Amino acid sequence: MAESTRGITYGFELEVECDRHAALKAAEARFPRRPFPRGGFEIPGAVMDAKGMMFAEDRSIGSARLRSLEVQSPPFPDVDSAVTGFAAIVEVLASCGARVKRTCGLHLHALVPGVTDRFGRTCQHYSCDDLDWREALEHQRRTYDERQIRERHDYLAAVAIIDAWLPVQNRFFDLAYPHGTSGRDADRLAFAQQLMPGDAEAMAGYDKDELGKGRRLFGRGRNQALNLYSINDHATLECRVFPSTLDPARFRECLAAWATWCESLDSAALEARAVELQPFFEAGRARVAEFMASVQRHILANQPLFERDHELERRARAARIPVPRRRPHEQLRDWSKVVWPDGTVGIPADLAGS
């Protein structure tokens, strides 16, 4: 498959059960290291001006810590070079006795210019690093509203990718699990749950910062068939559908399907869909505002109790009595069990009426 005319680059994360120390030594013997600041190992065919191959621990595999290995590849300019790099990496892993478990996954990444790099471009567009602090503050104040609109639109365009994914989602699962997703393969589905119709509208109702902080979104976090959180973390889309494999031919089949879909992404269609999702974003902001108002009402209504608990906590610490942990403005309910130095139990009389 020829190099993408759109400048799309591809990468992968390969989860295997393998001795990490042995894999590191084998990699050092096979691949040169990339110089600082990129680091990592030089893999044939990879993009030069990027981080090299890295090894990391992945506890989701469920093996002993030193045998839970995730291989993080560098980006490749096309499918053929990625397959070549994958084959070289697998050869090193095979020499260390690597094997695939049911919980191991193959996560495919793609950086799609004009689609996944929007957040980075927005930050650069409004950068004020070359200004002194007074000019920087004024620049931030002057461009705040415009920056918020741009970031919100970038967020909604990213959310719109869900609608482009839904028509092909079943085809990816059929390719990943030709014998069905029941039985032994069901273990992997917890890490690649299907997106559903209406998820784009639901996600649009969250704040744009959710791509960075909303790990509990839909109750699935990043463990979705198409992981959008990777846009914020790595400026890439991540497909988590496929089980791990050490077969280059199988890897090519999976990556070719992924590359075909990534090439089909239409930035103009995403822009149009972002406009359609705007009302869902505004409705979500209204819900957040109402929730914050209800929290404020709760705090004001219970202020005497909070002040009483603050005083109880102060006295307990002064008496070296262990104090139950609490969050700010959270009412404590177990003071009745506290024994004070004079033998009294519970809330002191002078605070009991508070």
C-alpha positions as CSV (number, residue, x, y, z in Angstrom):
1,M,0.0,0.0,0.0
2,A,1.5,3.3,-1.1
3,E,2.4,6.1,1.2
4,S,-0.7,8.2,2.1
5,T,-1.2,11.3,-0.1
6,R,-2.8,13.0,3.0
7,G,0.3,12.5,5.1
8,I,-1.4,9.9,7.4
9,T,1.1,8.0,9.6
10,Y,0.3,4.7,11.4
11,G,1.5,3.1,14.6
12,F,0.6,0.3,16.9
13,E,0.7,-1.0,20.4
14,L,1.3,-4.7,20.7
15,E,0.6,-6.5,24.0
16,V,2.3,-9.8,24.7
17,E,3.4,-11.9,27.6
18,C,7.2,-11.7,27.6
19,D,10.1,-11.1,29.9
20,R,10.7,-7.4,29.6
21,H,14.3,-7.5,30.6
22,A,15.1,-10.2,28.0
23,A,13.1,-8.2,25.4
24,L,15.0,-5.1,26.2
25,K,18.4,-6.8,25.8
26,A,17.3,-8.4,22.5
27,A,16.2,-5.1,21.2
28,E,19.4,-3.4,22.1
29,A,21.3,-6.1,20.2
30,R,19.1,-5.7,17.1
31,F,18.2,-2.0,16.8
32,P,20.2,1.2,17.3
33,R,18.8,3.7,19.7
34,R,17.5,7.1,18.6
35,P,19.3,10.1,20.0
36,F,17.9,12.4,22.7
37,P,15.3,13.9,22.8
38,R,13.3,11.4,20.7
39,G,14.7,8.2,22.3
40,G,13.6,4.7,21.8
41,F,14.8,2.1,19.3
42,E,15.3,2.7,15.5
43,I,12.9,0.5,13.6
44,P,13.3,0.0,9.8
45,G,10.9,2.1,7.7
46,A,9.7,4.3,10.6
47,V,9.3,8.1,10.4
48,M,12.7,9.5,11.2
49,D,11.7,12.7,13.1
50,A,9.7,10.9,15.8
51,K,10.1,8.8,19.0
52,G,11.4,5.3,18.4
53,M,10.1,2.0,19.7
54,M,9.4,1.8,23.4
55,F,8.7,-0.9,25.9
56,A,6.2,-0.4,28.7
57,E,4.4,-2.5,31.4
58,D,0.7,-3.2,30.8
59,R,-1.1,-4.6,33.8
60,S,-4.3,-5.2,31.9
61,I,-2.6,-8.3,30.4
62,G,-2.9,-9.9,33.9
63,S,0.5,-11.6,33.9
64,A,3.4,-11.1,36.4
65,R,4.6,-7.5,36.3
66,L,7.9,-8.4,34.6
67,R,6.1,-10.4,31.9
68,S,3.3,-7.9,31.0
69,L,4.9,-6.1,28.0
70,E,3.4,-3.5,25.7
71,V,5.5,-2.6,22.6
72,Q,4.9,1.0,21.5
73,S,5.9,1.4,17.9
74,P,7.1,4.6,16.2
75,P,4.9,6.1,13.4
76,F,5.2,4.6,9.9
77,P,4.4,6.5,6.6
78,D,2.4,3.6,5.1
79,V,1.1,0.1,5.6
80,D,4.0,-1.7,3.9
81,S,6.7,0.0,6.1
82,A,4.6,-0.7,9.2
83,V,4.4,-4.4,8.3
84,T,8.1,-4.5,7.8
85,G,8.7,-2.9,11.2
86,F,6.2,-5.2,12.8
87,A,7.9,-8.3,11.4
88,A,11.3,-7.1,12.8
89,I,9.9,-6.4,16.2
90,V,8.1,-9.8,16.3
91,E,11.4,-11.5,15.4
92,V,13.0,-10.0,18.5
93,L,10.0,-10.9,20.7
94,A,10.0,-14.5,19.4
95,S,13.6,-14.9,20.4
96,C,12.5,-14.1,24.0
97,G,9.6,-16.6,24.1
98,A,6.8,-14.0,23.7
99,R,3.3,-15.4,23.5
100,V,-0.2,-13.9,23.2
101,K,-2.9,-14.3,25.9
102,R,-6.6,-13.8,25.6
103,T,-6.3,-10.4,27.3
104,C,-3.6,-9.1,24.9
105,G,-4.7,-6.6,22.3
106,L,-3.3,-5.0,19.1
107,H,-4.1,-1.3,19.2
108,L,-3.7,0.5,15.9
109,H,-3.1,4.3,15.8
110,A,-3.3,6.8,13.0
111,L,-2.4,10.5,12.9
112,V,-4.7,12.0,10.3
113,P,-3.7,15.6,9.4
114,G,-6.5,18.1,9.7
115,V,-8.5,15.7,11.8
116,T,-6.5,14.4,14.8
117,D,-4.0,17.2,15.1
118,R,-6.6,20.0,15.5
119,F,-6.0,20.4,19.3
120,G,-2.3,20.9,18.9
121,R,-2.8,23.4,16.1
122,T,-5.3,25.4,18.2
123,C,-2.7,25.6,21.0
124,Q,0.0,26.7,18.6
125,H,-2.3,29.3,16.9
126,Y,-2.9,31.1,20.2
127,S,0.6,30.5,21.6
128,C,2.2,33.5,23.4
129,D,5.6,31.9,24.3
130,D,7.5,34.7,22.5
131,L,5.8,37.5,24.5
132,D,6.8,38.8,28.0
133,W,4.4,38.1,30.8
134,R,2.4,41.4,30.5
135,E,1.9,41.0,26.8
136,A,1.1,37.3,27.3
137,L,-1.6,38.1,29.8
138,E,-3.1,40.7,27.5
139,H,-2.9,38.3,24.5
140,Q,-4.7,35.6,26.6
141,R,-7.4,38.0,27.6
142,R,-7.9,39.4,24.1
143,T,-8.1,36.0,22.4
144,Y,-10.0,34.1,25.1
145,D,-13.4,34.1,23.5
146,E,-12.1,33.2,20.1
147,R,-9.9,30.4,21.5
148,Q,-12.8,28.9,23.4
149,I,-14.9,28.8,20.2
150,R,-12.1,27.3,18.2
151,E,-11.4,24.6,20.9
152,R,-15.1,23.8,21.2
153,H,-15.4,23.4,17.5
154,D,-12.3,21.2,17.4
155,Y,-13.8,19.0,20.2
156,L,-17.1,18.6,18.3
157,A,-15.3,17.7,15.1
158,A,-13.5,15.0,17.0
159,V,-16.7,13.7,18.5
160,A,-18.2,13.6,15.0
161,I,-15.7,10.9,14.1
162,I,-18.0,8.5,16.0
163,D,-20.6,8.9,13.3
164,A,-18.0,8.0,10.6
165,W,-17.0,4.9,12.6
166,L,-20.4,3.4,13.3
167,P,-21.1,2.2,9.7
168,V,-17.9,0.2,9.6
169,Q,-17.7,-0.9,13.2
170,N,-19.3,-4.4,12.6
171,R,-17.0,-5.0,9.7
172,F,-14.0,-4.4,12.0
173,F,-15.4,-6.8,14.6
174,D,-16.1,-9.5,12.0
175,L,-12.5,-9.2,10.8
176,A,-11.2,-9.3,14.4
177,Y,-13.4,-12.2,15.5
178,P,-14.3,-14.3,12.5
179,H,-15.6,-17.1,14.7
180,G,-17.8,-14.7,16.8
181,T,-17.2,-12.8,20.0
182,S,-18.4,-15.4,22.5
183,G,-16.3,-17.9,24.4
184,R,-12.6,-17.3,25.0
185,D,-12.6,-14.1,22.9
186,A,-15.1,-12.5,25.1
187,D,-12.4,-11.6,27.6
188,R,-11.0,-9.0,25.2
189,L,-14.3,-7.2,24.7
190,A,-14.0,-5.4,28.0
191,F,-11.1,-3.5,26.5
192,A,-12.9,-2.7,23.2
193,Q,-16.6,-2.1,23.8
194,Q,-18.7,-1.1,20.8
195,L,-19.8,2.5,20.3
196,M,-23.5,2.9,20.0
197,P,-25.9,5.2,18.0
198,G,-26.3,8.4,20.0
199,D,-22.9,8.3,21.6
200,A,-21.8,11.3,19.5
201,E,-24.6,13.4,20.8
202,A,-24.0,12.2,24.3
203,M,-20.3,13.0,24.2
204,A,-21.0,16.3,22.6
205,G,-22.9,17.2,25.8
206,Y,-19.6,17.0,27.8
207,D,-17.1,19.8,28.0
208,K,-14.2,19.9,25.5
209,D,-11.8,19.0,28.3
210,E,-13.4,15.5,28.5
211,L,-10.9,14.3,25.8
212,G,-8.2,14.9,28.4
213,K,-10.0,14.1,31.7
214,G,-13.2,12.2,31.0
215,R,-11.9,8.7,31.6
216,R,-15.2,7.5,32.9
217,L,-17.2,8.7,29.8
218,F,-20.1,6.2,29.1
219,G,-18.6,4.0,31.8
220,R,-16.1,2.8,29.3
221,G,-13.3,5.4,29.3
222,R,-10.7,4.6,26.7
223,N,-11.8,0.9,26.5
224,Q,-13.9,1.6,23.4
225,A,-13.5,0.1,20.0
226,L,-12.6,3.5,18.7
227,N,-10.7,5.5,21.4
228,L,-11.0,9.2,21.0
229,Y,-9.0,10.0,24.2
230,S,-5.9,9.2,22.2
231,I,-6.5,12.4,20.2
232,N,-5.7,14.4,23.3
233,D,-2.9,12.1,24.5
234,H,-1.1,11.4,21.2
235,A,-2.9,13.3,18.4
236,T,-3.9,10.0,17.0
237,L,-7.1,7.9,16.6
238,E,-6.8,4.5,18.3
239,C,-8.6,1.3,17.2
240,R,-8.7,-1.2,20.1
241,V,-10.8,-3.9,18.3
242,F,-8.1,-6.5,17.3
243,P,-6.7,-9.2,19.5
244,S,-2.9,-9.3,19.7
245,T,-1.0,-11.3,17.1
246,L,2.6,-12.2,16.2
247,D,1.7,-13.0,12.6
248,P,2.8,-10.3,10.1
249,A,0.2,-11.4,7.5
250,R,-2.6,-11.1,10.0
251,F,-1.2,-7.7,11.1
252,R,-1.2,-6.5,7.5
253,E,-4.8,-7.5,7.1
254,C,-5.9,-5.6,10.2
255,L,-3.8,-2.5,9.4
256,A,-5.0,-2.4,5.8
257,A,-8.6,-2.2,6.9
258,W,-7.7,0.5,9.5
259,A,-5.8,2.5,6.9
260,T,-8.6,2.3,4.4
261,W,-11.1,3.8,6.9
262,C,-8.7,6.5,8.0
263,E,-8.2,7.6,4.4
264,S,-11.9,7.8,4.0
265,L,-12.3,10.4,6.8
266,D,-13.7,13.6,5.3
267,S,-12.7,16.7,7.3
268,A,-15.4,18.8,5.5
269,A,-18.1,16.3,6.7
270,L,-16.7,16.4,10.2
271,E,-16.9,20.2,10.2
272,A,-20.5,20.1,9.1
273,R,-21.4,17.5,11.7
274,A,-19.7,19.6,14.4
275,V,-22.1,22.4,13.6
276,E,-25.0,20.0,14.1
277,L,-23.7,18.8,17.4
278,Q,-23.5,22.4,18.8
279,P,-27.0,22.3,20.4
280,F,-26.0,19.1,22.4
281,F,-22.9,20.9,23.6
282,E,-24.9,23.9,24.8
283,A,-27.5,21.6,26.5
284,G,-24.6,19.8,28.3
285,R,-23.2,23.1,29.5
286,A,-26.6,24.1,30.8
287,R,-26.8,20.8,32.8
288,V,-23.4,21.4,34.2
289,A,-24.4,24.9,35.3
290,E,-27.5,23.6,37.0
291,F,-25.5,20.9,38.8
292,M,-22.9,23.5,40.0
293,A,-25.8,25.7,41.2
294,S,-27.3,22.7,43.2
295,V,-23.9,22.0,44.8
296,Q,-23.7,25.7,45.8
297,R,-27.2,25.5,47.3
298,H,-26.3,22.3,49.2
299,I,-23.1,24.0,50.6
300,L,-25.0,27.1,51.8
301,A,-27.9,25.0,53.3
302,N,-25.5,22.8,55.3
303,Q,-22.9,25.5,56.2
304,P,-23.5,25.1,60.0
305,L,-22.9,21.4,59.9
306,F,-19.7,21.9,57.9
307,E,-18.5,24.5,60.4
308,R,-19.3,22.1,63.3
309,D,-17.3,19.3,61.6
310,H,-14.4,21.6,61.0
311,E,-14.3,22.5,64.7
312,L,-14.6,18.8,65.6
313,E,-11.7,18.0,63.3
314,R,-9.6,20.7,64.8
315,R,-10.2,19.5,68.4
316,A,-9.6,15.9,67.4
317,R,-6.3,16.7,65.9
318,A,-5.3,18.8,68.9
319,A,-6.1,15.7,71.1
320,R,-4.1,13.4,68.7
321,I,-7.3,11.5,67.9
322,P,-7.3,9.9,64.4
323,V,-9.7,11.9,62.2
324,P,-11.7,10.2,59.4
325,R,-10.9,11.5,56.0
326,R,-13.4,13.7,54.3
327,R,-13.5,15.8,51.2
328,P,-14.1,19.6,51.5
329,H,-17.7,20.4,52.3
330,E,-18.5,16.8,53.0
331,Q,-20.5,16.2,56.2
332,L,-18.9,13.6,58.6
333,R,-21.3,11.0,59.9
334,D,-19.2,8.9,62.3
335,W,-18.3,11.4,65.1
336,S,-20.6,9.4,67.4
337,K,-17.8,6.8,67.7
338,V,-15.0,9.2,68.7
339,V,-13.7,8.8,72.2
340,W,-12.3,12.0,73.7
341,P,-9.5,12.2,76.3
342,D,-12.0,12.8,79.2
343,G,-13.8,9.6,78.3
344,T,-16.8,11.2,76.7
345,V,-18.0,9.7,73.4
346,G,-19.5,11.4,70.4
347,I,-20.1,15.1,69.7
348,P,-19.3,17.4,72.7
349,A,-22.3,19.1,74.3
350,D,-21.2,22.6,73.3
351,L,-21.3,21.5,69.6
352,A,-24.2,19.1,69.7
353,G,-26.8,21.7,68.9
354,S,-24.8,23.1,65.9
